[in-house]
């Protein structure tokens, strides 16, 4: 369970586990398919996780063209994704945080976290994640969010897993606000112009 600084459940936090024994990563590659959608002129989901050396499909569900880009991070890219184009697929070979935007709709922002482990999830509204069939090992548990105001937007702690007890991580940092995901022409102050 992940709790914020007020002791309340922290939703939509990335939680990933790094085993001490690297063989546990090699033995179990993630089968999860990663997709980043553009829907209603927003990235959906806001945060996507993918294991290193896996593909991410970018899917445009809007009836307009998007120009998706990332200028920083482990992979730089830019491509147009038209409304009638099925998808664009990219492979991510390096770990790290990829911030994404759209050159056409500059309010759009999304994040991709590339991790070197098959053990990852996003917390539910109760601040919880569940991992099944973990190998017995000492794990570094990392909690990450792009707006978490800590070094590298993360907090980590070591635990031996699996465990019969619920593990609770209380975050030591506050959050920046998530940028509003809508066009300037939707704000009231422009109505008088």
Beta strands, then each sheet from edge to edge (+ up, - down):
strand 1: 2-3
strand 2: 14-19
strand 3: 34-39
strand 4: 42-44
strand 5: 47-51
strand 6: 54-60
strand 7: 66-70
strand 8: 77-81
strand 9: 88-92
strand 10: 96-102
strand 11: 109-115
strand 12: 120-122
strand 13: 137-144
strand 14: 154-161
strand 15: 169-170
sheet 1: 1+ 15+
sheet 2: 12+ 2- 13+ 14-
sheet 3: 4+ 3- 6- 9+
sheet 4: 5+ 11+ 10- 7+ 8-
end
